[in-house]
Amino acid sequence: MVLTLKLKKNYKAFFLIGYAFLLLTHFILKDYLFPLSIVFYASPLPLLILSGLLLLGLYFRRKTYRIALLIVVCLLSLHWLGNYYLSSKPLANKGNSKILFWNLAKREQLSISSITNQVNVYQPEILAFVEAPHTTLKNLDALKTALSNYNFITLKGAMLVAAKGDITLLDFNLKEDAYKVNLLDISTKTSHIKLMITDLTANVFVNKKAPLEFVVNYAQNNDVDLIVGDFNAPYESTFFKPYESNFTSFHHFSNGFTATWPLGIPLLELDHIWLSKRHEPIKLTKHYHNASDHAMLISDFRLRN
């Protein structure tokens, strides 16, 4: 009874301590340690801001705490907007290459209109899709008819690729509950690209270190030009640091909020495009469609010999 009364009396303090722990995890501990990384993945900045506002309501009558929490919430908001809401200045499209990437989220069938509308607008040379099992591709023939100038190839790991040119499958790697990776060579009239498509496990109880390390090491060993995929790990993950040696993320070239999941809510940046530093990133455009809870990404880049 005494313990229960103490808990009821000090619940605000426990909430405050818990909030401090979430901030420590998000900005310092991150996903270095497993299973503490589960807390990191479950506490993106928007949720930390919302939690701070709730705590601000609880402590509103206590001036010191009110001011301190207000400062924290303001700093978090500025950090979020400054680093995750970006506006890239449009550059000339002449000579740019484009790729469209989309996680189809295992929907009942392909959204032909969503895909063709964006293809007609942006004219990407390459289309890449993950979470595209046979049940989703039952109307693939309709997409092939609508995009008759593209060659299509279905891949292991529930992936689909189309290109305005020749597609050669070089390799496929699978580790259950870890990663699915396809390596392709794509030749178009204007470019020659070695493309890597990845789909990493969404299971938060699996340590992301090994899958993310495999992807970057495999990309470097195979001299990959472009890595696209659903990494199911936020951009802030410490395991993306090795990528920065040889690849550039399109995170800093995005328009609007960089988060790609869930539908219309800027919560987590799970879908990524990384470009070899031999080439020049131009911009990343993002579109949401009801056909998937992941955003569709179209990246512009300039290839260098």
C-alpha positions as CSV (number, residue, x, y, z in Angstrom):
1,M,0.0,0.0,0.0
2,V,2.8,2.4,0.9
3,L,4.7,1.5,-2.3
4,T,1.5,2.2,-4.4
5,L,1.0,5.6,-2.8
6,K,4.7,6.5,-3.4
7,L,4.3,5.5,-7.1
8,K,1.2,7.5,-7.5
9,K,2.9,10.5,-5.8
10,N,6.0,10.3,-7.9
11,Y,4.6,9.2,-11.3
12,K,5.6,12.6,-12.8
13,A,9.2,12.1,-11.8
14,F,9.3,8.6,-13.3
15,F,7.9,10.1,-16.6
16,L,10.6,12.8,-16.5
17,I,13.4,10.2,-15.9
18,G,12.0,8.0,-18.7
19,Y,11.9,11.0,-21.1
20,A,15.5,11.9,-20.2
21,F,16.5,8.3,-21.0
22,L,14.7,8.5,-24.4
23,L,16.6,11.6,-25.3
24,L,19.9,10.0,-24.2
25,T,19.1,7.0,-26.3
26,H,18.1,9.0,-29.4
27,F,21.1,11.4,-29.5
28,I,23.9,9.5,-27.9
29,L,23.4,5.7,-27.4
30,K,21.4,5.3,-30.6
31,D,21.6,1.7,-31.8
32,Y,25.1,0.9,-30.7
33,L,23.8,-1.7,-28.3
34,F,21.3,-4.4,-28.8
35,P,18.5,-4.7,-27.6
36,L,18.7,-1.1,-26.4
37,S,18.4,-0.3,-30.1
38,I,14.7,-1.2,-30.0
39,V,14.1,1.9,-27.8
40,F,16.0,4.0,-30.3
41,Y,13.9,2.7,-33.3
42,A,10.7,3.3,-31.2
43,S,11.5,6.9,-30.3
44,P,11.9,9.1,-33.4
45,L,12.0,12.8,-33.1
46,P,8.3,13.5,-33.7
47,L,7.4,11.2,-30.9
48,L,10.0,12.8,-28.6
49,I,8.5,16.2,-29.4
50,L,5.0,15.0,-28.7
51,S,6.1,13.4,-25.4
52,G,7.8,16.6,-24.4
53,L,4.6,18.5,-25.0
54,L,2.7,16.0,-22.8
55,L,5.3,16.4,-20.0
56,L,5.0,20.1,-20.4
57,G,1.3,19.8,-19.6
58,L,2.1,17.7,-16.5
59,Y,4.6,20.2,-15.2
60,F,3.0,23.4,-16.4
61,R,2.5,24.7,-12.8
62,R,6.1,24.3,-11.9
63,K,8.0,27.2,-13.5
64,T,11.5,25.7,-13.6
65,Y,10.4,22.5,-15.2
66,R,8.0,24.3,-17.5
67,I,10.7,26.5,-18.8
68,A,13.2,23.7,-19.1
69,L,10.8,21.5,-21.0
70,L,9.7,24.3,-23.2
71,I,13.3,24.9,-24.2
72,V,13.8,21.2,-24.9
73,V,10.7,20.9,-27.0
74,C,11.7,24.1,-29.0
75,L,15.3,22.8,-29.6
76,L,13.9,19.4,-30.7
77,S,11.5,21.0,-33.1
78,L,14.2,23.3,-34.6
79,H,16.5,20.3,-35.0
80,W,13.7,18.2,-36.6
81,L,12.7,20.9,-39.0
82,G,16.3,21.9,-39.8
83,N,17.5,18.4,-40.5
84,Y,14.4,16.5,-41.7
85,Y,12.5,19.2,-43.6
86,L,14.6,20.1,-46.6
87,S,14.0,22.1,-49.8
88,S,16.5,21.5,-52.6
89,K,16.8,24.1,-55.3
90,P,15.8,22.5,-58.7
91,L,18.6,22.1,-61.1
92,A,18.7,21.7,-64.8
93,N,17.5,18.2,-65.8
94,K,19.7,18.0,-68.9
95,G,21.9,15.0,-68.7
96,N,20.4,13.8,-65.4
97,S,19.5,10.1,-64.8
98,K,16.6,9.1,-62.7
99,I,15.4,6.1,-60.7
100,L,12.0,5.5,-59.2
101,F,12.0,3.3,-56.1
102,W,8.9,2.2,-54.2
103,N,8.1,-0.3,-51.4
104,L,4.7,-1.8,-52.5
105,A,4.0,-3.1,-49.0
106,K,2.7,-6.4,-50.3
107,R,-0.6,-4.9,-51.6
108,E,-3.2,-6.9,-53.3
109,Q,-2.1,-5.7,-56.7
110,L,0.0,-3.1,-58.5
111,S,-1.4,0.4,-58.5
112,I,-1.0,1.0,-62.3
113,S,-2.2,4.6,-62.2
114,S,0.1,5.6,-59.3
115,I,3.1,4.2,-61.1
116,T,2.4,5.3,-64.6
117,N,1.4,8.9,-63.6
118,Q,4.8,9.4,-61.9
119,V,6.7,7.7,-64.7
120,N,5.0,10.0,-67.3
121,V,6.0,13.0,-65.3
122,Y,9.6,12.2,-64.4
123,Q,10.6,9.7,-67.1
124,P,13.0,7.6,-65.0
125,E,15.3,5.2,-66.8
126,I,14.9,2.6,-64.0
127,L,12.0,1.5,-61.8
128,A,12.7,-0.6,-58.7
129,F,10.2,-2.2,-56.3
130,V,10.4,-4.3,-53.2
131,E,7.7,-6.2,-51.3
132,A,6.3,-7.2,-54.6
133,P,5.3,-10.9,-54.3
134,H,3.5,-12.8,-57.0
135,T,0.2,-12.0,-55.4
136,T,0.9,-8.3,-55.9
137,L,2.1,-8.8,-59.4
138,K,-1.0,-10.6,-60.7
139,N,-1.7,-7.5,-62.9
140,L,1.9,-7.0,-64.0
141,D,0.9,-7.6,-67.6
142,A,-1.2,-4.4,-67.4
143,L,1.8,-2.4,-66.2
144,K,3.9,-3.8,-69.0
145,T,1.3,-2.8,-71.5
146,A,1.1,0.7,-70.0
147,L,4.9,1.1,-70.0
148,S,5.8,-0.7,-73.2
149,N,9.1,1.1,-73.6
150,Y,10.5,-0.6,-70.4
151,N,11.9,-4.1,-70.0
152,F,10.7,-5.9,-66.9
153,I,12.3,-8.6,-64.8
154,T,10.9,-10.2,-61.6
155,L,13.5,-11.0,-59.0
156,K,13.8,-13.3,-56.0
157,G,13.1,-11.7,-52.7
158,A,9.8,-10.3,-53.9
159,M,11.3,-7.6,-56.1
160,L,10.6,-6.1,-59.5
161,V,12.8,-4.0,-61.8
162,A,12.1,-2.3,-65.1
163,A,14.4,-0.3,-67.3
164,K,14.7,1.5,-70.6
165,G,17.4,-0.9,-71.6
166,D,19.0,-4.2,-70.9
167,I,18.8,-5.8,-67.4
168,T,21.2,-8.5,-66.3
169,L,20.9,-10.2,-63.0
170,L,24.4,-10.6,-61.5
171,D,23.7,-12.1,-58.1
172,F,21.1,-12.7,-55.3
173,N,21.8,-13.0,-51.6
174,L,19.3,-14.0,-48.9
175,K,19.6,-14.4,-45.2
176,E,16.3,-15.2,-43.4
177,D,15.1,-12.5,-41.1
178,A,18.0,-10.3,-42.1
179,Y,18.3,-9.2,-45.7
180,K,17.4,-9.8,-49.4
181,V,19.7,-8.3,-51.9
182,N,19.7,-8.3,-55.8
183,L,22.7,-7.1,-57.8
184,L,21.9,-6.0,-61.4
185,D,23.7,-4.5,-64.3
186,I,21.5,-2.1,-66.3
187,S,22.5,-0.6,-69.7
188,T,20.4,2.2,-71.3
189,K,21.1,4.4,-74.3
190,T,22.8,7.0,-72.1
191,S,24.1,5.1,-69.0
192,H,25.5,1.9,-67.6
193,I,24.6,1.4,-63.9
194,K,25.4,-1.4,-61.4
195,L,22.3,-1.3,-59.2
196,M,21.8,-3.0,-55.8
197,I,18.3,-3.4,-54.5
198,T,17.9,-4.3,-50.8
199,D,15.1,-5.2,-48.4
200,L,16.1,-5.6,-44.8
201,T,14.1,-7.2,-42.1
202,A,11.4,-5.1,-40.4
203,N,11.7,-7.2,-37.2
204,V,12.8,-4.8,-34.5
205,F,14.1,-7.7,-32.4
206,V,16.8,-8.4,-34.9
207,N,20.1,-6.5,-34.5
208,K,20.4,-4.4,-37.7
209,K,24.2,-4.2,-37.4
210,A,25.0,-7.3,-39.4
211,P,22.5,-6.7,-42.3
212,L,23.5,-3.1,-42.7
213,E,27.2,-4.0,-42.7
214,F,26.6,-6.8,-45.2
215,V,24.9,-4.3,-47.6
216,V,27.7,-1.7,-47.6
217,N,30.5,-4.2,-47.8
218,Y,28.8,-6.1,-50.6
219,A,28.2,-2.8,-52.4
220,Q,31.9,-1.7,-52.1
221,N,33.2,-5.1,-53.1
222,N,31.1,-5.1,-56.2
223,D,31.7,-1.5,-57.2
224,V,28.0,-0.6,-57.1
225,D,26.8,2.7,-58.5
226,L,23.5,2.9,-56.7
227,I,21.9,1.3,-53.7
228,V,18.1,1.5,-53.3
229,G,15.9,-0.2,-50.8
230,D,13.8,-0.4,-47.7
231,F,16.5,-0.6,-44.9
232,N,13.9,-0.6,-42.1
233,A,16.4,1.5,-40.2
234,P,16.3,5.2,-39.7
235,Y,18.8,7.6,-41.3
236,E,20.2,8.4,-37.8
237,S,21.4,4.8,-37.3
238,T,25.1,4.6,-36.5
239,F,25.4,1.6,-38.9
240,F,25.1,4.0,-41.9
241,K,28.3,5.8,-41.0
242,P,30.5,3.3,-43.0
243,Y,28.3,4.1,-46.1
244,E,29.5,7.7,-46.1
245,S,33.1,6.7,-47.1
246,N,32.1,5.7,-50.6
247,F,28.4,6.7,-51.0
248,T,26.3,9.8,-50.7
249,S,22.8,9.7,-49.2
250,F,20.0,11.5,-50.9
251,H,18.8,12.6,-47.4
252,H,20.2,16.0,-47.9
253,F,18.8,16.4,-51.4
254,S,15.2,15.8,-50.5
255,N,12.2,18.1,-50.9
256,G,9.8,18.3,-47.9
257,F,10.1,15.9,-44.9
258,T,12.7,13.2,-45.5
259,A,10.6,10.5,-43.6
260,T,9.2,7.8,-45.9
261,W,7.0,5.9,-43.5
262,P,4.1,5.7,-42.6
263,L,1.6,7.1,-45.2
264,G,1.7,10.9,-45.0
265,I,3.2,11.1,-41.5
266,P,6.8,12.3,-41.2
267,L,7.9,9.7,-38.7
268,L,10.7,7.4,-39.9
269,E,13.1,7.6,-42.8
270,L,13.2,3.8,-43.6
271,D,13.6,3.9,-47.4
272,H,17.0,5.1,-48.7
273,I,18.9,5.8,-51.9
274,W,22.7,5.9,-51.8
275,L,24.8,7.0,-54.7
276,S,28.5,6.2,-55.3
277,K,30.6,9.2,-54.8
278,R,31.9,8.8,-58.4
279,H,28.5,10.4,-59.4
280,E,26.7,13.6,-58.5
281,P,23.3,13.6,-56.6
282,I,20.9,16.2,-57.8
283,K,17.6,15.9,-55.9
284,L,15.1,13.5,-54.4
285,T,11.4,13.8,-54.9
286,K,8.9,12.0,-52.7
287,H,5.2,11.2,-53.4
288,Y,2.6,9.4,-51.2
289,H,0.0,7.2,-52.7
290,N,-2.8,5.3,-50.9
291,A,-1.5,2.1,-52.7
292,S,1.3,1.8,-50.1
293,D,2.2,3.1,-46.7
294,H,5.7,3.9,-47.9
295,A,6.5,6.9,-50.0
296,M,7.6,6.6,-53.6
297,L,11.0,8.0,-54.2
298,I,12.4,9.5,-57.5
299,S,16.0,10.5,-57.4
300,D,17.9,12.6,-60.0
301,F,21.6,12.1,-60.4
302,R,24.4,12.8,-62.8
303,L,26.7,10.0,-63.9
304,R,30.4,10.6,-64.2
305,N,32.8,8.5,-66.2
